Amino acid sequence: MEDHPTSHNQWLTLSLSLPSPFSPTHSSSLVMLSQHQELAQPSKLQAARRRAKKATKKTTKTATVPQPFPWATTKRTIVHTLEHLFANKIISISGTVECKACQKQYDMQFNLQEKFHEVERFILRKIQGMHDRAPHCWMNPALSKCGLCDNTMVPMMPKRKRNINWLFLFLGQMIGCCSHYQLKYFNSHQDIISTVAKNRLVYLVYLGLNKQLKPPFDL
């Protein structure tokens, strides 16, 4: 039998010239993926800018702040010593409380010397049994009653944490009214590692303020 080279060569030429398969679906997926990547890039850039902005805010905090009260220093969460306060004739500490029911506000004053000694005596008497945790009376303060509707009054908390009236809260034993976030703020400015337990945070605030008022105070 004779070969037919012409026919064989034609078949080979045709088979080599066939185009590669074309998939419209595959092509569409590539286009969509490319578009998604283009859209994702700006959002990643915006997120990076937001992170950089937050970091800048943290690092640009001033070392001092406007003095919120005569008994407070220009440093966040730091109050003057008793010696300084008495020398400057500051003998009473005031603050504002608000009724939880009718929102009536009252100004309240504490005698500095009397209230400080009351808190200090309690600490010295109970410290060994606290086990580094605030007792029940600190976690659930005995709050005054409203003269208008006889409901409980709570201390007013400012929007800015640096303006919290820490000494007023300490003397009135109302530190327990602070939020977890506010307590962590105080301790962070005392170079104390934050903890998740609120009773531990409250305990640290009381001891921290007592030490500020009457240094050195070490138990």
Secondary structure in CASP SS format (residue, H / E / C, confidence):
PFRMAT SS
TARGET T0000
AUTHOR 0000-0000-0000
METHOD secondary structure of the structure
MODEL  1
M C 1.00
E C 1.00
D C 1.00
H C 1.00
P H 1.00
T H 1.00
S H 1.00
H H 1.00
N H 1.00
Q H 1.00
W H 1.00
L H 1.00
T H 1.00
L H 1.00
S H 1.00
L H 1.00
S C 1.00
L C 1.00
P C 1.00
S C 1.00
P C 1.00
F C 1.00
S C 1.00
P H 1.00
T H 1.00
H H 1.00
S H 1.00
S H 1.00
S H 1.00
L H 1.00
V H 1.00
M H 1.00
L H 1.00
S H 1.00
Q H 1.00
H H 1.00
Q H 1.00
E H 1.00
L H 1.00
A H 1.00
Q H 1.00
P H 1.00
S H 1.00
K H 1.00
L H 1.00
Q H 1.00
A H 1.00
A H 1.00
R H 1.00
R H 1.00
R H 1.00
A H 1.00
K H 1.00
K H 1.00
A H 1.00
T H 1.00
K H 1.00
K H 1.00
T H 1.00
T C 1.00
K C 1.00
T C 1.00
A C 1.00
T C 1.00
V C 1.00
P C 1.00
Q C 1.00
P C 1.00
F C 1.00
P C 1.00
W C 1.00
A E 1.00
T C 1.00
T C 1.00
K C 1.00
R C 1.00
T C 1.00
I C 1.00
V E 1.00
H C 1.00
T C 1.00
L H 1.00
E H 1.00
H H 1.00
L H 1.00
F H 1.00
A H 1.00
N C 1.00
K C 1.00
I C 1.00
I C 1.00
S E 1.00
I E 1.00
S E 1.00
G E 1.00
T E 1.00
V E 1.00
E E 1.00
C E 1.00
K C 1.00
A C 1.00
C C 1.00
Q C 1.00
K C 1.00
Q E 1.00
Y E 1.00
D E 1.00
M E 1.00
Q E 1.00
F E 1.00
N E 1.00
L H 1.00
Q H 1.00
E H 1.00
K H 1.00
F H 1.00
H H 1.00
E H 1.00
V H 1.00
E H 1.00
R H 1.00
F H 1.00
I H 1.00
L H 1.00
R H 1.00
K H 1.00
I H 1.00
Q H 1.00
G H 1.00
M H 1.00
H C 1.00
D C 1.00
R C 1.00
A C 1.00
P C 1.00
H H 1.00
C H 1.00
W H 1.00
M H 1.00
N C 1.00
P C 1.00
A C 1.00
L C 1.00
S C 1.00
K E 1.00
C C 1.00
G C 1.00
L C 1.00
C C 1.00
D C 1.00
N C 1.00
T E 1.00
M E 1.00
V E 1.00
P E 1.00
M C 1.00
M C 1.00
P C 1.00
K C 1.00
R C 1.00
K H 1.00
R H 1.00
N H 1.00
I C 1.00
N C 1.00
W H 1.00
L H 1.00
F H 1.00
L H 1.00
F H 1.00
L H 1.00
G C 1.00
Q C 1.00
M C 1.00
I H 1.00
G H 1.00
C H 1.00
C C 1.00
S C 1.00
H H 1.00
Y H 1.00
Q H 1.00
L H 1.00
K H 1.00
Y H 1.00
F H 1.00
N H 1.00
S H 1.00
H C 1.00
Q C 1.00
D C 1.00
I C 1.00
I C 1.00
S C 1.00
T C 1.00
V C 1.00
A C 1.00
K H 1.00
N H 1.00
R H 1.00
L H 1.00
V H 1.00
Y H 1.00
L H 1.00
V H 1.00
Y H 1.00
L H 1.00
G H 1.00
L H 1.00
N H 1.00
K H 1.00
Q H 1.00
L H 1.00
K C 1.00
P C 1.00
P C 1.00
F C 1.00
D C 1.00
L C 1.00
END
